[in-house]
Amino acid sequence: MVMYIVTSEAKGDFFSIADVQCLVTDLWGLHSSSKTISNIFTENKSWFKVDTSFKEGTKRKLLEGAKEYARKIIEEFNKATNK
């Protein structure tokens, strides 16, 4: 979700595990670990394009399937809170 928000706001496209961890902990105040985030990337491989050409290491970009899923979650949340 955090990657979707940043991408939608045109603030970035490719994210490392450390990038996502920083956003989750610093912006949302939630606990996260690099292992948890790595597991999400591993379990949902079809949602991300992996790019190893960055000198900082591997980064991932959301693919359309992940963006559609995030939009669906937001839509369902909005429906639930507007009742």
N, C-alpha and C positions, 0 to 999 in steps of 0.2 A: 504494500500500500504506500509506504513512504517513497519508494522509487517511482510509483505512478504519479504521486503528487508533485515531486520535483520535476519529473519529465513533462507533466502537463503544464507546469508553470514556466517551461522552457529554461530551467535553471541547470540542466544537465541531462545527459543521456546514458553515460557509462558509469558504473558504480563498482567499487571494490567492496570486499567484505567489511573492511574498516570504515569505508564511507557510510554504508548502511548502518553499521553499529553506532557510529557517531550520531547519525540522524535520529535513530530510535532512542538512544539514551539522552542526548542533549536537547532535542526538540520535543520529544514526547515524554521524557522522564521515565521511560520504561527500562527495565533491566534486559540486557541482551548480551549474548556472548558470541564470539566469532564462530564457535562450533555450531551454535543454533542457527546462525545465519547461513553458514556453509551447508548445513543439512537441508535448509529450505532450498537453496540453489541446486543441491544434488537431487532432492526428491522431485523437483519441478523443472527438470532440465528443458522441457519443451517450451517453457515460458521465457527463456533467456537466450540471448546470443552471447557467446563467450568470445572475448577478444584478448589474446595474449600479447599483442604488439605494444602495449603500454610499458614504458620502462619501469613504472611503479609496480607492475605485476598484472595479474589477470583481473579484468573488469567485465561486467555483464551489463547488457542492455535489455530492457523489457521488449518482448515481442507482442504482437497484436493480441494473441490469446490471453496473455496476462493483463493487458490493458482492459480488455473486455470484461474479464473477471473482476477487476477492481471497480470498473464502472457499475457492474451489477451489484456489488456489495454496497456501493454508495447509494444507488437507486433504492435498494431494499431498506437501507438505514433511513433514507429520507421518507419513504412511505411509512415506516414504522413510527417515526417521530412526528409525522404530520397528522396522525389519527386523532 
